[in-house]
Amino acid sequence: MRIKTGTVLRWAVAALSLAFIGWKVYAQLSDGEPFAACRPAVVPLLAAVALMPLNWLLETRKWQALTSNLQQLTLWQSLKSVLSGLAVSMLTPNRVGDFAGRIAWLKPENRTAGAMSAFVGSCAQMIAIALLGTLAFCMQPVLPDFLEWFGRHSALTAAVLVVLATAVCGAYFFIGALATRFRFSRWPWLERFVQAAGQHTKTQLAVALIISICRTAVFIFQLHLLLQAAGVELTTAEAFCSIALMYCFVSVIPSFALAEWGVRGSMALLFIAPLGGQPTQIVAATVALWLVNVAMPASIGAVTTMFSRR
C-alpha cells in the first residue's frame, strides 16, 4: 500500500505535538511543580462557552454573504451547511472536507461555484489571522526562543510582514481578475471552479474579511478566558499577542482536525508558557477551546447532516 508524503507529514506533526506536550508535563512534574487545581474559575469558563454560538453565527453570516448571488439561504440553512462542513472536515486533512459538507446543501448546479465560495471564505479567515498576527508581532514585548532572530531584527521583520500582508490583501480583493488569467481547457471542472472566483463582488469580499477578523478576535478572547479559568494570569496585551501569534503558526501547520488539539496545545506552550502558567494549565485551556469550538459544534453538525432535510 502506497502512503502519501502529506499523510506521513501530518501524522508526524501530530505525534511530535503530543510528544512535546508530554515532555513539558513530565518536566513540570520532575521539577516538583504540582498540577493546577482542578477547580476552574466558573465565570470565565461559562463566558468562553457562551461565545461559541457567536463564533459560528459569524461564520454562518459569512457563508450566507458569500453565497448570496448563487442561492438565497436562510440563516438556518446556512448554519446547517456550516456545521455539516465542520462535521465532515473532522475526518479529512487540514479540513478540506469542509467544502464537501457545505456545498451538499446547495443545488447541484451551484455546487462548483459554492466550492469556490468556501475557498474564498477560508482565504478570508487565513488573511484575518495573518493580519492580527502581524499586529501582534509588532506589539509583542517577549518572543519565544525559536523566534529570537526575528526579535533582534523586529523592525525589518515587521516591515516585511506588513508588505506581505498588504500584497495578500490586494490579491484577495482582486481574486476574480487574477482567476481570469488561468485556463484549464483539459479539465472543464477545474476551469469552472477557478472562473467562479469572479462571482464575488468587492463588497462581499470586504464583508467576509471583516467577519473573519471579528471571528478571530472571538477565538483569541475565548482562549484568554479559558486561560483565566485554568489559573493562567496574563494581561490583555500579553494574551492578544501570544494567542494571535500562536494561531498564525497553527494555521499553517498540516494536521488532521482530530489531532488539532495536540498541535494547538504544543504551540500554546511555545508562545504562552514564557509569559507564565504551568504546562498543564495551558494545555487544559487549549483542549477546552478545541472541545467548545470544534468538537461540540461538529457533533451537532453530524446530527444535523443525518436527520435534516435539504
N, C-alpha and C positions, 0 to 999 in steps of 0.2 A: 504493500500500500504506500502510495506516494504522499508525503506530508509537505504542505506548503511552507515556505520560509516564513511568511507572515504569521501563520498559525503558531509556529515554534517561537517566534519573537514575542507574540502576545502572551503565550503561556510562560515564557521565561520571565517577562516583566512581572506577571502576577506572582510567580514563585519568588522572585527576588524581593518584591514588595513585602510579601508575607514574612520572608526570612528576615528582612530588615526590621520589621515591627517586632518580631520575636526576639531579635538580638537586643533591641532597645529596652524591651520589657525585662529581659534577663539581666541586662546591665543595671537596670534600676533596682532589681531585687538583690543583685550581687553587692551593690553599694549600700545595702541596708535600708533603702527607702521603702516605706510601706505603700501599699496600694491606696489610692484615694478612697475616701469614704464612699460607700455605695448608696448614699442618700443624696441624689442630685437636687439642686435648688428647683423647686416646683414651678415658680413663676416664669423664669426664662425658658424652662423646658416646654411648658404649655404654650408660651408665646411663639417658640420656634415651630411647634406642631401646627399652631393656628395659621402660620404664614404659608403652609403647604398649599391650601386652596388658592391663595393669591398667586403663588408661583405658577400653578397650572392654569389658572384663569388668564394670566398674562400670555402664556404660550398658546392658549386657545384663541384669544383675540388676535394674536399674530398670525396664526394659521387661517383664521377667518378672513383677515385682511388680505393675505397673500393669494387666497383662492377666490376672492370676491368677483373677479372678472371671468372666472371659469364656471363657478357653480355657487349659488347663494345658499350657504349653510347656516342653519340656526346655531345659536350658541351651544345648545345641547348636542347637536350633530357634530359640531366642530370639536367639542370636548370629548365625545366618544371616539372620534377619529384620532385625536392626540393621544388619548390613553391607550387605544389599541396599538398605535405605533410604538408606544413605550413598552407595552407587553411583549410585542414581537421582538423588539430590539434587545431584550434581555438575553436572548439566545443567540445573538449574532455579534461578530467582532465589531468594535467601535460603533455599535448601534446602527449599523447600516440597515437593519430590518425595520427601522422606524419608517422608512419610505413606504415599504410594502404595507405595513399596518395602517398608515394614514390613507393612502390612495384607494384602499379597498372600500372606503366609504364614499368614494366619488363615482360618478357614472363612468362606464367603461371608456367612452370617448374622451373623457377628461383626465384619464389617469397618467398619461405620459407628461402632460403639462403640469399635473399635480405633483408628480415626482420632482420636477424642476422647482416647483414652489417649496417643497420640503427641503430641497437642496439649498435654495436661497435663504430659507429660514435658518438652516444650520450655519450657513456662512455669516448671517447677521449675528447669531449667537457667538460664534468664534471671534468676530470682529469686536463685539462688545467686551468680551473677556480680555482681548488684546489691548483695547483702549484703556480699560480700568487697570490692567496690569502695567501698562506704560506709565499711567498716573501714579500707581503705587510705587514703581521703581524710583520715580523722581522724588517721592516723598519719604521713602523708606530709609530710616537712620541706621538700621542694622540689617546686614545681609548675611545669609548662611555662608559658611566657609567655602563651599564649592562655587560661590559667586564672588569670591574675593577679588578676582581680577577686574570684574565689571565694577565693583565698588571703588577700586582705585582709579578707574577711568570712568567715573559716573557721568561726567559732563558729555564725553564722547558717546557713551552708551545711550544716554538719554536722547541725544541728538539723532542717533541712528534709529532708535525706536520710534521717535516722533516722525521721521521721514518715512519709515516703513509703514507706520500706521496711516499716514496721510495717503501714501500710494495705494494701500489696500482699500481704504475707504473710497478713493477715486475709482478703482477698478470695480468695486461693489456697485456704485451708483451708475456705472456705465456698462454693467454686465450684459445688457441687451445688445449694445453696439459692438462689444467685444465678441459676443457669440456669433454675430453675422459673418465674422471673418473666417469661421471654421466650417468646412464642408465635409460630410461623411457619406458620400454617394453610395458607397458599398454597403453601408449599414443604415438603412432608412429609419429604423427605430432610434438610433443614436442621433441622427440628423434631426428628427422631430423633437427629441429631448433637448438638445442644445439650442435649437431655434426657439424653443418655448421660453427661454430666458428673456426674450424681448417682450413677453406679455406683461411684465410688471412695470408700472409707472414709477417715476422717482418718488412720488408721494407714498406709494405702497412700500417702497424700499426704505424710505425715511421712517415710516411708522414702524416697520419691522425692526429697524435698528434701535429706535428709541425704546420700544417694548423690550428688546433684548438687553439693553443697558439696565432698564428697571429690574428685569428678572435676575440679572447678575448681581445687582445690588441686594436683592432679596436673599440670594444664596449666601452672600457674604454676611448679611445681618443674621441669618439663621444660624450659621456656624458660630458666629460671635456669641449668640445667645446660648447655644449648646456648650460652648467652652465655658461660659459663665456658670451654667448649670453643673458642669463637671468640676468646677472649682479653679479654673484657669483664669487668672485676673489679667486682662490686657486693657490698655487704653483704647479708645475708639480708633485713633490713628494707627496704633500698632496692629489692631485687629484687621482694619481695612487693608493695610499694606501687605501684611503677611498672607492673609487669605486670598487677596486678589492675585498676588504672585503665585501662590500655590495653585490656583485654578488655571493660570496660564500654562504651567508645566503639566498639570493633569490633562488639559485639553489636547495636548499634542502627543501624549504617551499612548501607544497602542495597547488595548486591553479588551477583555470581554466585559459586558455590563455586570455579570455576576461576580467578577473579580475587581470591580471598580473600588469597592470599599477598601481593599488592600492597597491599591495604588494611591487613593486619596489619603489613607492613613499614613503611608510612608512619606508622602510629600508634606503632609501636615507636620510630621515630626521634624522634617528638614527645615521648614520655614517658620514654624510656630515655637518649637521647643527652645530655640535660642533666646526667646523673649520671656520664657517662663512656663511653668507647668510640668507635671510628670508625664512620661510617655503613655501610661495607662489612661490618664485623663484625656489627653489629646486624641488618642485612638478611639476612646469611647465616644467622644463628641463627633468625630468624623463618621464612625459607623452609625451612630444615631441619625446623623443627617442623611446618610445613604438610605437608611430604612424609611425615614419620613418622606424624602423627596423622590425616591426611585422605587424601592420595593413595595411600599404601600400603594401608591397610585398604579404601579404595574399590575398588581394583583387585582385592583379594581378594573383596570383595562382588560385583563384576561377574562373576567366575568362578563364585562360589557360585550366583548367580542363573541362570546359563546351564546349569550341569551338575547342580545338586542337585534332588532331588525334594521336594515339599512334604509 
